[in-house]
Amino acid sequence: EKIRRKTGQEISQMRQDMELKELKKIAEQKKREKMEDKLAREKVREQIARDKAERLAREKSEKEGSEKVSQSSPVSISAPAPVKKDYNTSKLQIRLFGGKTLVNTFDANETLVDVNRFILMNRTDDGTPYALMTTFPRHVFTGEETSKTLKDLGLVPSAVLTLTKP
């Protein structure tokens, strides 16, 4: 019985020693990873500082070079005009009275008459008379403007139209 107790105590002591060793290994590994992370962060900071110094030196040399060029010959340098895209469709979101929205893509050369026709065909409310309006910039479209194209009205490439009471 004493031998059995003694071997049981030795086995439990060995398990505790192994667990302790395992915990030490894990702690050392975490410490090592922490140190590696710290070194990596330090390297990144140093690289950022070098890049910043290079950029400042390059900007300084470019500035000095541009001053020499401007002193030697006054040449006007203009930025190229931005290329204006020519859209041929208009995506309109139409907000109805009940809060429902209709979305459709129209040809840029269609008129407000075509948009009104689309609204009348797809409306689900009571059919109350309405006028079309844009919110920004705020503009209520009149009867004269119904024959103008969506492109002429500035509703290309996309716009939001709201139904309002006339």
N, C-alpha and C positions, 0 to 999 in steps of 0.2 A: 504494500500500500504506500509506503514511504517512497519507494522508487517511482511508482506511478505519479505521485504528487510532484516529485522532483522533476521528472521528465515533462509533465504538464506545465510547470513553472518555467522550465527552460524553453519550451516551445513558445509559450506566450511572450517570454523575454525576447526571443529571436524575432517574433512577429513585430513587436514594438520597435526593435532595432531596425528591421527592414522598412517599416513605415516611416521612421525617423529619417533614414537614409533617402527614401523616396521624396519626402518633403524637402530635404536639403537640396536634392537634385533639381526639383521644380523651382525652388527659390533661386538657385544659381542660374537656371535657365532664364527665369524672368528678369533677373538682374542683368544678365548678358544681353537680352533683347532690349532692355531699357537703355543700356549703354550704346548699343548699335543704333537705336533710334535717335539718341542724342547726337551721336557722331554724324548720322545722316542729315539731321536738321542743321547741324553746324556747317556741313559741306554746302547745303543748299543756301544758307545765309551768305556764305563766302562767295558762292557763284552769283548770287543776286547783287552783292556789292561790286564784284568785278564787272558784271554786265552794266550796272548803273554807271560806273566810272567810264567804261568804254563808250556808252551812249552819250555821256556828257562831253567826252573828248571829241567824238564824231560830230556832235551838234556844234561844238565850238569851232572845229575846223571848217564845217560847212558854212557857218555864219561868217567866218573870216573870208572864206572863198567867195561867198556871195557879195560881201562888202567890196572886195577887190573888183569883181565883175561889174557891180553897179557904179563904182567910181570910174572905171575905164570906159564903159559905153552904156549910156542910158537906154536900155531896150525894155519896152513894156512887155511883160509876160502876162498873158491872160489865161485863166483856166478854161479848158474846153467847156462849152455850154452843155449842160446835161441833155441827153437824148430823150426827147419826149416820146413815150410809147403811144402807138396808135391802136387803141382798143376797138374791136368791132362788135363786142357784146357788152351788155349791161345787166348785172345781177341786182334785181330790185327786191327788197323786203318791204312788204306792204302790211301795215298794222291796221287791222279793222277795229270797229267800235267795241266789240265784245272782248277785245284783248287777243283774239286769234291773229296769227300772222300768215300771210301768203308769201312764198318765195318763188321767183321765176327768173329765168334768164331770157332777156329780150335782145334782139338785134339792135345795134347802136343807132340804126337809121329808122327804127320804128318810132311812132309818135305816141303822145299821151292818149290819143284815141284808142290805140291798140292796148295800152295799159288799162284804160277804163273798161274796155271790152273784156279783158282777162278778169278784172275785179268783179264785174257783173256776172260772169259765168261761174266764178268760184266762191262767191259770197254766200255765207250761211246765215246771216242775220236777217233782220226784218226788211231790208231794202230801203232804209232811210236815205234821203238825198245827202250827198257828200261833196266835199272839195278835197283835192290832194294838196298835201303840204310837206315840205322838208323841214326837219327840226334844226339842222345846223348847216348853213345859215338859214334862219327862219324865212320861209318863202311860201306863200299860198299861190298855187297855180291858177291863173284865170282862164276864161274861155278862149281868149286869143292865143294862149300858149299851147292849147291842145293840138294844134296842127304842127308844132315844132318837133324836131327829132329829139330823142333822149340825149344825143351827143350835144346838140345845141343848148339844151337845158342844163347841162353839166351833171347829168345823172349816170355818166359812164366813168369808170368801169363798174362802180357799185353805188347804191344809195338806199336810203330808208325813206319810204313815203308813208305818211300817216293820213288816215281819213279824218276829216274834221267837218263840222257842220258849217254849211255855207253862210 
